[in-house]
Amino acid sequence: MTYTLVHDHARRRFDLKDETGPVAHALYEERGDRLAVYHTEVARALRGRGVGGELVARVLDEIRQTGKKVNPACPFVREYIAQNPEYADLSA
């Protein structure tokens, strides 16, 4: 499945979409040079298929491109970073 990440600045969220629409999202608060990602959610029908991991990886990649850091307030994001040390440098 091919997904697209859309950053909705006004709503402070990232949406992972496929051809049918949003399948997952991450909510955040911006705090200076940090994004506190406090909630992630995947469509029930897609849970357990790696969609959440793809969402978090893409969100972290986008945060890295902006030069900001992440405050992984969401337990899923925190665990993802712990299991993928290539993102450890982003943790604030």
N, CA, C and O atoms as a MOPAC input file, in Angstrom:
PM7 MOZYME 1SCF
protein

 N      0.84300 1    -1.17000 1     0.00000 1
 C      0.00000 1     0.00000 1     0.00000 1
 C      0.89300 1     1.24000 1     0.00000 1
 O      1.90800 1     1.28600 1     0.69400 1
 N      0.50800 1     2.22100 1    -0.77100 1
 C      1.24400 1     3.48100 1    -0.83300 1
 C      0.51200 1     4.52400 1    -0.00800 1
 O     -0.68700 1     4.75000 1    -0.17000 1
 N      1.27200 1     5.15500 1     0.88300 1
 C      0.70400 1     6.17900 1     1.75800 1
 C      1.37700 1     7.51700 1     1.50500 1
 O      2.52200 1     7.58500 1     1.05900 1
 N      0.63900 1     8.57300 1     1.79800 1
 C      1.14300 1     9.93500 1     1.71000 1
 C      0.97700 1    10.57800 1     3.08200 1
 O     -0.06300 1    10.43100 1     3.72300 1
 N      2.00800 1    11.29200 1     3.52700 1
 C      1.92100 1    12.01800 1     4.78400 1
 C      1.55900 1    13.46500 1     4.48100 1
 O      2.20300 1    14.11700 1     3.65900 1
 N      0.52700 1    13.96000 1     5.14900 1
 C      0.08100 1    15.33800 1     4.98000 1
 C      0.19400 1    16.03000 1     6.33400 1
 O     -0.36000 1    15.56400 1     7.33000 1
 N      0.91700 1    17.14600 1     6.35900 1
 C      1.08000 1    17.92400 1     7.58700 1
 C      0.07000 1    19.05900 1     7.56900 1
 O      0.16000 1    19.97300 1     6.75000 1
 N     -0.87800 1    18.99200 1     8.46700 1
 C     -1.90200 1    20.02600 1     8.59200 1
 C     -1.48000 1    20.94200 1     9.73900 1
 O     -1.79500 1    20.68100 1    10.90000 1
 N     -0.77000 1    22.00800 1     9.40800 1
 C     -0.22700 1    22.92700 1    10.41600 1
 C     -1.33300 1    23.56300 1    11.25500 1
 O     -1.19400 1    23.69000 1    12.47200 1
 N     -2.41500 1    23.95900 1    10.61800 1
 C     -3.49800 1    24.64700 1    11.32000 1
 C     -4.13200 1    23.76800 1    12.39500 1
 O     -4.51300 1    24.26100 1    13.45700 1
 N     -4.24300 1    22.48200 1    12.12400 1
 C     -4.86800 1    21.55400 1    13.08300 1
 C     -3.83100 1    20.84900 1    13.95800 1
 O     -4.18800 1    20.05700 1    14.82900 1
 N     -2.54600 1    21.13800 1    13.72500 1
 C     -1.43800 1    20.53000 1    14.47000 1
 C     -1.54200 1    18.99800 1    14.45300 1
 O     -1.62100 1    18.33500 1    15.48700 1
 N     -1.53600 1    18.48100 1    13.23100 1
 C     -1.61600 1    17.03200 1    13.07500 1
 C     -0.97300 1    16.60400 1    11.76700 1
 O     -0.86000 1    17.37800 1    10.81600 1
 N     -0.56300 1    15.36500 1    11.75300 1
 C     -0.06500 1    14.70300 1    10.56100 1
 C     -1.06500 1    13.61800 1    10.21100 1
 O     -1.47100 1    12.84600 1    11.08000 1
 N     -1.46800 1    13.54900 1     8.95100 1
 C     -2.37700 1    12.50000 1     8.48400 1
 C     -1.63900 1    11.60200 1     7.50600 1
 O     -0.98700 1    12.08300 1     6.57900 1
 N     -1.74200 1    10.30300 1     7.71600 1
 C     -1.24500 1     9.33100 1     6.76200 1
 C     -2.44500 1     8.89900 1     5.93300 1
 O     -3.44300 1     8.42100 1     6.47200 1
 N     -2.34200 1     9.07100 1     4.61000 1
 C     -3.48800 1     8.81600 1     3.73500 1
 C     -3.14600 1     7.79400 1     2.66500 1
 O     -1.99700 1     7.66300 1     2.24400 1
 N     -4.17200 1     7.07600 1     2.23800 1
 C     -4.06400 1     6.26500 1     1.03000 1
 C     -5.08800 1     6.79600 1     0.03700 1
 O     -5.60700 1     7.89600 1     0.22800 1
 N     -5.38700 1     6.05700 1    -0.99900 1
 C     -6.29800 1     6.56200 1    -2.02300 1
 C     -7.73400 1     6.73200 1    -1.52200 1
 O     -8.53800 1     7.40200 1    -2.17000 1
 N     -8.05900 1     6.13500 1    -0.38100 1
 C     -9.41000 1     6.25500 1     0.16200 1
 C     -9.54200 1     7.40300 1     1.16500 1
 O    -10.65600 1     7.80000 1     1.50900 1
 N     -8.41400 1     7.93600 1     1.63600 1
 C     -8.44900 1     9.00800 1     2.62700 1
 C     -7.52800 1     8.69700 1     3.79800 1
 O     -6.66800 1     7.82300 1     3.69500 1
 N     -7.70200 1     9.40500 1     4.91200 1
 C     -6.83400 1     9.20200 1     6.07700 1
 C     -6.97200 1     7.79600 1     6.66600 1
 O     -8.07600 1     7.26600 1     6.79300 1
 N     -5.82800 1     7.20600 1     7.02100 1
 C     -5.82600 1     5.88800 1     7.65800 1
 C     -5.19100 1     5.94000 1     9.04300 1
 O     -5.35800 1     5.01700 1     9.84000 1
 N     -4.46500 1     7.01500 1     9.32900 1
 C     -3.82300 1     7.17500 1    10.63400 1
 C     -3.48000 1     8.64600 1    10.81600 1
 O     -3.37500 1     9.40200 1     9.85000 1
 N     -3.30500 1     9.03900 1    12.08800 1
 C     -2.90400 1    10.42200 1    12.33000 1
 C     -2.09600 1    10.52900 1    13.62000 1
 O     -2.15500 1     9.66100 1    14.49100 1
 N     -1.34500 1    11.61200 1    13.71100 1
 C     -0.57700 1    11.94700 1    14.90300 1
 C     -0.87700 1    13.40100 1    15.25000 1
 O     -0.85400 1    14.27600 1    14.38500 1
 N     -1.15700 1    13.64200 1    16.51700 1
 C     -1.45000 1    14.99100 1    16.99600 1
 C     -0.24800 1    15.51600 1    17.77200 1
 O      0.44900 1    14.75500 1    18.44200 1
 N     -0.01300 1    16.81600 1    17.67600 1
 C      1.14000 1    17.38800 1    18.36200 1
 C      0.84900 1    18.80700 1    18.82300 1
 O     -0.10000 1    19.45000 1    18.37400 1
 N      1.69500 1    19.27600 1    19.73300 1
 C      1.73000 1    20.67100 1    20.14700 1
 C      3.12400 1    21.17300 1    19.83800 1
 O      4.10900 1    20.47500 1    20.07800 1
 N      3.21300 1    22.37900 1    19.30800 1
 C      4.52000 1    22.97000 1    19.02100 1
 C      4.95400 1    23.78800 1    20.22700 1
 O      4.21800 1    24.63900 1    20.72700 1
 N      6.16400 1    23.50700 1    20.67600 1
 C      6.73400 1    24.20000 1    21.83700 1
 C      8.13200 1    24.67300 1    21.46900 1
 O      9.12100 1    23.98000 1    21.70700 1
 N      8.19600 1    25.86300 1    20.88400 1
 C      9.48900 1    26.39200 1    20.44800 1
 C     10.07900 1    25.54700 1    19.34400 1
 O      9.48900 1    25.40500 1    18.27400 1
 N     11.25500 1    24.98100 1    19.60800 1
 C     11.93600 1    24.15900 1    18.60100 1
 C     11.60100 1    22.67700 1    18.75000 1
 O     12.31700 1    21.82000 1    18.23300 1
 N     10.50100 1    22.37400 1    19.46500 1
 C     10.10600 1    20.99000 1    19.69800 1
 C      8.64900 1    20.76100 1    19.31000 1
 O      7.80100 1    21.64500 1    19.43200 1
 N      8.39000 1    19.55300 1    18.84400 1
 C      7.01200 1    19.12200 1    18.63000 1
 C      6.72400 1    18.02200 1    19.64600 1
 O      7.37900 1    16.98000 1    19.64800 1
 N      5.75800 1    18.25800 1    20.49400 1
 C      5.33300 1    17.24600 1    21.45900 1
 C      4.24400 1    16.40600 1    20.79900 1
 O      3.09100 1    16.82700 1    20.71500 1
 N      4.61400 1    15.22600 1    20.33600 1
 C      3.65000 1    14.32100 1    19.70300 1
 C      2.97200 1    13.55400 1    20.83400 1
 O      3.59600 1    12.72000 1    21.49000 1
 N      1.68300 1    13.84400 1    21.05700 1
 C      1.01100 1    13.30600 1    22.22900 1
 C     -0.04200 1    12.24400 1    21.92700 1
 O     -0.57000 1    11.63200 1    22.85500 1
 N     -0.36100 1    12.01000 1    20.65800 1
 C     -1.37000 1    10.99800 1    20.34800 1
 C     -1.18000 1    10.49400 1    18.92800 1
 O     -0.96000 1    11.27500 1    18.00200 1
 N     -1.26800 1     9.18300 1    18.76700 1
 C     -1.29700 1     8.56700 1    17.43500 1
 C     -2.49400 1     7.62000 1    17.39400 1
 O     -2.89000 1     7.03100 1    18.39900 1
 N     -3.04600 1     7.49900 1    16.20200 1
 C     -4.19400 1     6.60500 1    16.04500 1
 C     -4.19800 1     6.03100 1    14.63300 1
 O     -3.93600 1     6.73200 1    13.65600 1
 N     -4.49900 1     4.74700 1    14.55300 1
 C     -4.57900 1     4.03100 1    13.28100 1
 C     -5.99500 1     3.49200 1    13.13900 1
 O     -6.59500 1     3.04100 1    14.11500 1
 N     -6.52300 1     3.53900 1    11.92800 1
 C     -7.85300 1     2.97300 1    11.67100 1
 C     -7.89700 1     1.53000 1    12.16800 1
 O     -6.98000 1     0.74600 1    11.92300 1
 N     -8.95400 1     1.20200 1    12.85300 1
 C     -9.07400 1    -0.12200 1    13.48900 1
 C     -8.76800 1    -1.27400 1    12.51500 1
 O     -8.07300 1    -2.22200 1    12.88300 1
 N     -9.26800 1    -1.19900 1    11.31000 1
 C     -9.08500 1    -2.27800 1    10.33100 1
 C     -7.62300 1    -2.46400 1     9.92100 1
 O     -7.26300 1    -3.51300 1     9.38600 1
 N     -6.78300 1    -1.46400 1    10.16400 1
 C     -5.38300 1    -1.53600 1     9.74300 1
 C     -4.40800 1    -1.76100 1    10.89800 1
 O     -3.20100 1    -1.84000 1    10.67200 1
 N     -4.89900 1    -1.86200 1    12.10300 1
 C     -4.02200 1    -2.05800 1    13.26300 1
 C     -3.30200 1    -3.39700 1    13.16700 1
 O     -3.85700 1    -4.39100 1    12.70000 1
 N     -2.05800 1    -3.39700 1    13.62000 1
 C     -1.25400 1    -4.61300 1    13.59100 1
 C     -0.61000 1    -4.89800 1    12.24800 1
 O     -0.06300 1    -5.98300 1    12.04700 1
 N     -0.66200 1    -3.95600 1    11.33200 1
 C     -0.10800 1    -4.15800 1     9.97600 1
 C      1.06200 1    -3.22800 1     9.67600 1
 O      1.48100 1    -3.11100 1     8.52400 1
 N      1.59600 1    -2.56200 1    10.70900 1
 C      2.75400 1    -1.69500 1    10.50900 1
 C      2.42800 1    -0.26800 1    10.10900 1
 O      3.33300 1     0.53000 1     9.86100 1
 N      1.15000 1     0.06100 1    10.04300 1
 C      0.75100 1     1.40500 1     9.62700 1
 C      1.17900 1     2.43600 1    10.67400 1
 O      1.64100 1     3.52000 1    10.31700 1
 N      1.03100 1     2.11600 1    11.94500 1
 C      1.44800 1     3.03300 1    13.00200 1
 C      2.93800 1     3.31600 1    12.94800 1
 O      3.36700 1     4.45700 1    13.11300 1
 N      3.72200 1     2.27900 1    12.71800 1
 C      5.16200 1     2.45800 1    12.59000 1
 C      5.52600 1     3.31000 1    11.39400 1
 O      6.42700 1     4.14600 1    11.47000 1
 N      4.83400 1     3.10400 1    10.29700 1
 C      5.09100 1     3.93100 1     9.11400 1
 C      4.72700 1     5.38500 1     9.37900 1
 O      5.45400 1     6.29700 1     8.98600 1
 N      3.59800 1     5.59600 1    10.04800 1
 C      3.19300 1     6.95300 1    10.40500 1
 C      4.27500 1     7.62200 1    11.24400 1
 O      4.71200 1     8.72600 1    10.92000 1
 N      4.70600 1     6.97500 1    12.30500 1
 C      5.68800 1     7.57500 1    13.21000 1
 C      7.01400 1     7.81900 1    12.49500 1
 O      7.61700 1     8.87700 1    12.67000 1
 N      7.47500 1     6.87000 1    11.70000 1
 C      8.73200 1     7.06100 1    10.96400 1
 C      8.64200 1     8.27400 1    10.04300 1
 O      9.57300 1     9.07600 1     9.97800 1
 N      7.54400 1     8.40800 1     9.34400 1
 C      7.40400 1     9.55000 1     8.43000 1
 C      7.30000 1    10.87000 1     9.18000 1
 O      7.85000 1    11.88100 1     8.74400 1
 N      6.59600 1    10.86200 1    10.30500 1
 C      6.50400 1    12.07600 1    11.12900 1
 C      7.88900 1    12.45300 1    11.63600 1
 O      8.27800 1    13.61900 1    11.56300 1
 N      8.63600 1    11.48300 1    12.14800 1
 C      9.97800 1    11.76400 1    12.65500 1
 C     10.89800 1    12.24900 1    11.54700 1
 O     11.71500 1    13.14400 1    11.76700 1
 N     10.77700 1    11.67300 1    10.36900 1
 C     11.58900 1    12.13700 1     9.22700 1
 C     11.26400 1    13.59400 1     8.89300 1
 O     12.16200 1    14.38700 1     8.61000 1
 N      9.99300 1    13.93800 1     8.92600 1
 C      9.61500 1    15.32300 1     8.62500 1
 C     10.12800 1    16.26600 1     9.71300 1
 O     10.62100 1    17.35200 1     9.41100 1
 N     10.01600 1    15.86100 1    10.95900 1
 C     10.53600 1    16.68700 1    12.05100 1
 C     12.03700 1    16.89400 1    11.87800 1
 O     12.53900 1    18.00100 1    12.07000 1
 N     12.74800 1    15.84400 1    11.51900 1
 C     14.19200 1    15.94600 1    11.29000 1
 C     14.49000 1    16.96300 1    10.18100 1
 O     15.41800 1    17.76100 1    10.30800 1
 N     13.72200 1    16.93700 1     9.11600 1
 C     13.95600 1    17.86100 1     8.00000 1
 C     13.77000 1    19.31100 1     8.40100 1
 O     14.38000 1    20.20000 1     7.80600 1
 N     12.93600 1    19.56600 1     9.40100 1
 C     12.71100 1    20.94300 1     9.84500 1
 C     13.77700 1    21.41700 1    10.82300 1
 O     13.84500 1    22.60500 1    11.13600 1
 N     14.61200 1    20.49600 1    11.30900 1
 C     15.64100 1    20.85500 1    12.27300 1
 C     15.12600 1    20.93400 1    13.70000 1
 O     15.83200 1    21.39700 1    14.59500 1
 N     13.90400 1    20.48800 1    13.91100 1
 C     13.31500 1    20.52200 1    15.25000 1
 C     13.57700 1    19.20700 1    15.97000 1
 O     14.11500 1    18.26300 1    15.39200 1
 N     13.19500 1    19.16200 1    17.22500 1
 C     13.28800 1    17.96100 1    18.04900 1
 C     11.87500 1    17.48400 1    18.36200 1
 O     10.89900 1    18.19300 1    18.12200 1
 N     11.78200 1    16.27600 1    18.90100 1
 C     10.47600 1    15.72200 1    19.25800 1
 C     10.44600 1    15.40600 1    20.74900 1
 O     11.40700 1    14.89200 1    21.32100 1
 N      9.32000 1    15.73000 1    21.34900 1
 C      9.03000 1    15.28900 1    22.70800 1
 C      8.02700 1    14.15200 1    22.53700 1
 O      6.85600 1    14.40400 1    22.25500 1
 N      8.46800 1    12.90200 1    22.70300 1
 C      7.58000 1    11.75900 1    22.45600 1
 C      6.62300 1    11.51700 1    23.62600 1
 O      6.80200 1    10.57300 1    24.39600 1
 N      5.61900 1    12.36500 1    23.75200 1
 C      4.64400 1    12.24800 1    24.83400 1
 C      3.73000 1    11.03900 1    24.64900 1
 O      3.21200 1    10.50100 1    25.62800 1
 N      3.53100 1    10.61400 1    23.42600 1
 C      2.71300 1     9.43300 1    23.12600 1
 C      3.53600 1     8.17000 1    23.40800 1
 O      4.66100 1     8.05500 1    22.92100 1
 N      3.00000 1     7.22900 1    24.17900 1
 C      3.75500 1     6.00500 1    24.47100 1
 C      4.18200 1     5.24400 1    23.21800 1
 O      5.26900 1     4.66700 1    23.19200 1
 N      3.35000 1     5.23300 1    22.18500 1
 C      3.70500 1     4.52200 1    20.95700 1
 C      4.91500 1     5.17400 1    20.28900 1
 O      5.80500 1     4.47300 1    19.80900 1
 N      4.95700 1     6.48700 1    20.25400 1
 C      6.09200 1     7.20300 1    19.65500 1
 C      7.34600 1     6.95500 1    20.48800 1
 O      8.41900 1     6.70200 1    19.94200 1
 N      7.20900 1     7.02900 1    21.79900 1
 C      8.34700 1     6.78800 1    22.69400 1
 C      8.91900 1     5.38400 1    22.47500 1
 O     10.13600 1     5.21700 1    22.39300 1
 N      8.05300 1     4.38500 1    22.38100 1
 C      8.48600 1     3.00200 1    22.15600 1
 C      9.11300 1     2.83800 1    20.77100 1
 O     10.10100 1     2.12100 1    20.61400 1
 N      8.53700 1     3.50400 1    19.77100 1
 C      9.09400 1     3.42200 1    18.42100 1
 C     10.52500 1     3.95300 1    18.40500 1
 O     11.40800 1     3.33800 1    17.80600 1
 N     10.75800 1     5.07400 1    19.04900 1
 C     12.10000 1     5.65100 1    19.09700 1
 C     13.04500 1     4.71200 1    19.84400 1
 O     14.18900 1     4.53100 1    19.42700 1
 N     12.58700 1     4.11900 1    20.93300 1
 C     13.42000 1     3.18400 1    21.69600 1
 C     13.81500 1     1.97400 1    20.85200 1
 O     14.91900 1     1.45100 1    21.00700 1
 N     12.94200 1     1.52600 1    19.97100 1
 C     13.21100 1     0.35400 1    19.13600 1
 C     13.92900 1     0.70700 1    17.83300 1
 O     14.39100 1    -0.18700 1    17.12400 1
 N     14.02700 1     1.97800 1    17.51300 1
 C     14.66600 1     2.43600 1    16.27100 1
 C     15.66700 1     3.53300 1    16.61600 1
 O     15.36700 1     4.71900 1    16.47500 1
 N     16.86100 1     3.13400 1    17.06900 1
 C     17.83900 1     4.10200 1    17.57900 1
 C     18.28700 1     5.14600 1    16.57700 1
 O     18.90600 1     6.13300 1    16.97300 1
 N     18.00200 1     4.97100 1    15.30200 1
 C     18.35700 1     5.99500 1    14.31700 1
 C     17.57100 1     7.28900 1    14.54200 1
 O     17.90900 1     8.33300 1    13.98400 1
 N     16.52700 1     7.21400 1    15.35900 1
 C     15.73600 1     8.41000 1    15.68000 1
 C     16.03300 1     8.97100 1    17.06500 1
 O     15.45000 1     9.98500 1    17.44800 1
 N     16.92000 1     8.34300 1    17.82400 1
 C     17.20800 1     8.76100 1    19.20300 1
 C     17.69300 1    10.20600 1    19.28100 1
 O     17.42700 1    10.89500 1    20.26600 1
 N     18.40300 1    10.67000 1    18.25100 1
 C     18.92400 1    12.03900 1    18.26900 1
 C     17.81900 1    13.08900 1    18.20300 1
 O     18.07100 1    14.26100 1    18.48600 1
 N     16.60200 1    12.69600 1    17.83600 1
 C     15.50500 1    13.64700 1    17.74200 1
 C     14.80600 1    13.90500 1    19.07100 1
 O     14.10400 1    14.90600 1    19.21800 1
 N     14.99200 1    13.01700 1    20.03300 1
 C     14.30900 1    13.14700 1    21.32000 1
 C     14.81500 1    14.35900 1    22.08400 1
 O     16.02000 1    14.55400 1    22.24500 1
 N     13.87200 1    15.16700 1    22.55000 1
 C     14.22500 1    16.35600 1    23.32500 1
 C     14.12400 1    16.04700 1    24.80000 1
 O     14.38100 1    16.91800 1    25.63200 1

